[in-house]
């Protein structure tokens, strides 16, 4: 028999004598704990699914030990302004998504990029390559990712500073201005081989 329980906002599949690691629970080692949010119970081919929980079902267990996180490391699930947090950080690790890349550029924080290996998200790899070329960070491919390589790259980050550079991040505004100029100036834009008329004045 097995069950799927929910605790600490996460779901776990458990069976008799299983030992699992979950979010912190109150209590001392050896204490009995009870999980009332049972989402599913199964035994052989028989499965009972709750709506959302299985009525009357519960799972009990024993608290084996309380562990604590690594000193000096704080897990924050969300922040109001990631750019401010990155500017305060000693280094950052990301998959080099578009927003993260922009924030890394603006904050100029030593950054390690580990792009996703999925083909449909190859733009992360291309973006990371360009940022590394410009001196904005380091690249660790997902094919070479392991504990030793990650530790080595982070150690390298701690010993280096990103190159100082400036990017124009007002691409949309600049593009709009070029279009307006082109629409009223035959030197910038031609359509079907004929220059646009410059008799019409730009709007005020």
N, C-alpha and C positions, 0 to 999 in steps of 0.2 A: 504494500500500500504506500502511496505517496500523496503529498498535498502541495498546493501552491499557496503560500502565505504572503501577506503584505505587511511590511514593517519599515518604518523610517522612509516611507515614500518609494520603496523598491519592492520588487517581487522576488521570491525565492522558492525553488522547488526542493522539497525536503522529504526524507524518508527516515525510517527508524535507524538510529545510531549515526546519522549524518552529523558532521561538524561543519558549520558555516560561519562566515564572518559577516556581521551585519552592523548597522549604525549603532551608536552607543545606547546602551540600556542602563537604567538605574539598577543597582544591586551589586552584591559582592559575589565573588567566585563561589560556586556551589549552590547559589540561590535558584529556586524554581521560577521559570518564566512561562507565561501563557500568551499565545497569539490567537486573538479572536477573529482577525480578518483572514479567513480562509476562502480563497477565490475558487479553488477546485480541489476535488478529492478523486483519486483514481486507484483502482485495484484490478489488475489484469485488463480485460477488455471493457470493464465498466468504468465510466467516467461521469462524475457529477459536477456540473459547472454552476457556480453561484450567479445570482443576479442582484447585486454584484458579488455577494458572499454566499457561501453554502450555509443554509439555516441550521443552527444547532452544532455546527462543526467547530472544533478548536484544536490547536496543536500546543502541546506542552514540551518544555525542554529544560535543560540545565545550563546555567551561565558558567562556562568553563573558565574564562578569564577576561579581565578588562585590559585592553591595550590602549596605548596613547600614541598620538601622532609624533612625527619627527620634530624635535625642538627647532624653533626658528622658522617653521613652515606653517602658513595659515591658508586654509582653503576657503576661498570666497567664490560663491556660485555666480554672482552677478554684481556689477558695479555700475553706477550712473554714467561714468565717463571713462571709457577704457584708455583713451589717450592720456589722461592725467595719470592714471595708474601706471601706464607704461613708462611715462617720463620719470616716475619715481623709482622704477624697478632697476635692479642692477643688470638684468638681462631678461630676454623673453624667448619662449619657444612657441612656434605656431606652425600651421599648415600653409601659411602664406595666402590666406584668402584675401579678397580685394580690400575689405575694410581694415583687416589686420595689417596688411602691407602699407596702406596709407598711414595708419597710426604709427607704425614702426619708422616710416620716413620722417614724419613730423616730430616724433619724440626723440629720434636719433638714439634709440636704446640699442645696445648690442643684441642682435637677434639671430636666432637659429631657426632655419626654415626646414621643416620636414613635410614635404608635399604628400598628398594622398596618392596612392598607387593606382587608383581607378582611372582607366583610360578617359572616361567622360569628364574627368576633372583635371586634365592635363594642363589647363591654364595655370594651375597653382605651381607646377614645376617650371613652366616657362617664365612666370612672374618671378619666382625665386631665383632663377638663373640670372635674370637681368639685374635684380637687386644685389646679388653677390658680385656681379661684374662692376656695378657702381660702387661697391664697397659698403653696402648697407647691412651686410650680415654674412652668415655662413650657411651652407647647404649640406644637409645630410639626407641622402636619398632613402626612401622607405625600404629599399632592397638591402641596404647596409645598416639598418637600424637594429641595434641590440644594446644591452646594458652598458657594455664597455665603450662602444662608439658614441653613445649618448653622453656618457660621463666625460669622455675625451673632448667632445665638441663644446660642452658647457665649460670645461676647464679652459679651453682656448678662448671662449667668449670673455671669461673673467680677466684674461690677460691682454685683451685688445679693446680698442675703441673704434666705433664705426667712423668711416670717412665723413667729414663735414661736407654737406652738399645742400643745394637748394633746388627744389622742384616747383614748377608752376602748377599748382593744383586747381587752377580756375579754368579747366579745359572747356566746360560747357559755356561759360560766360565768354571766353575768347572765341569759341566757335560761332556763337551768336553774333558777336561783333563783326567777325569776318564775313558772315553771310549778309549782314546789313550793308557793309561796305561794298561787297561784291554786287549786291542788287542795284546799287546806284553808281557804280563805276565800271565802265567797260574794260578797264585795265585788269580787273580781278576776275571777271566771269564772262564767258561767252556761251551762248546757247544755240545749237544747230549751226555753228559757224558764224553767226551774226552777233555783234556786240549788243548788249542790252542798251536800251535808250537811256541817255543820261539827262534827257530833258525834264524828267520827273524829279522833283526835288525830294530829298528825304523828309519823312514826317517830323514835325517838331517834337 
